[in-house]
Amino acid sequence: MVVFKDRIEAGVKLSQELREYRNSDAIVLAVPRGGVAVGYTVATELNLPLGVVMIKKICHPSKPNSAIGSVSPYGKIINHSADVSQEYIDAETHRIRQDLKERHRFYLKGREPFDVADRTVILVDDGIETGSTLNAAVEMIKHNQPSEIILAAPVAPYHMTESFKNLVDDVLVYHVPQVFFSVKRYYEDFREISDEEAIGMLRRANSIEV
């Protein structure tokens, strides 16, 4: 069932749920790359700054399309029921963290990341399925001691919205279907967003000359 034309429309609808944060001291942090398109719209609609939180999945060594966890610069979330050696997990964690550092520099283009200490953080993605990426994102953000974390997504299954309520201060999801399919099923246009497009949105949201 299609609910959103694209990520931009999803961001507009999501921002309506977040209107109390308009012109506040909050900051929007989005998960690249699809989450940046939603976060860009939320940030511009609410007149808030937009940053990124770098997270990457660890894939199963024999099943490249199957994630066994997620890594951030400060921590990782691992599904320990997966039959994978600790040596593989350690090696992948190190490799991914190096890649994340490079991507962060690429996205920020020499600028310093936003300081989220004692600020409200609105963490945005284009949808929630397994929650592993956002779990790692929440862990990373908490490392920087914000005053509160609001998790916001256009669509998510009910059990995910409930589980995240134990991890963050509030969860705002625009559409919680009774029967959940993959996130892309709720979008008419769910094309891949390139790094260059995401960086352009990031710069426009923060009024940085391109």
Secondary structure as GFF3:
##gff-version 3
##sequence-region A 1 210
A	DSSP	alpha_helix	7	17	.	.	.	ID=ss1
A	DSSP	three_ten_helix	19	21	.	.	.	ID=ss2
A	DSSP	beta_strand	27	30	.	.	.	ID=ss3
A	DSSP	alpha_helix	34	46	.	.	.	ID=ss4
A	DSSP	beta_strand	50	52	.	.	.	ID=ss5
A	DSSP	beta_strand	56	60	.	.	.	ID=ss6
A	DSSP	beta_strand	63	71	.	.	.	ID=ss7
A	DSSP	beta_strand	76	78	.	.	.	ID=ss8
A	DSSP	alpha_helix	86	108	.	.	.	ID=ss9
A	DSSP	beta_strand	120	124	.	.	.	ID=ss10
A	DSSP	alpha_helix	132	143	.	.	.	ID=ss11
A	DSSP	beta_strand	148	155	.	.	.	ID=ss12
A	DSSP	alpha_helix	158	164	.	.	.	ID=ss13
A	DSSP	beta_strand	170	175	.	.	.	ID=ss14
A	DSSP	three_ten_helix	183	186	.	.	.	ID=ss15
A	DSSP	alpha_helix	195	205	.	.	.	ID=ss16
###
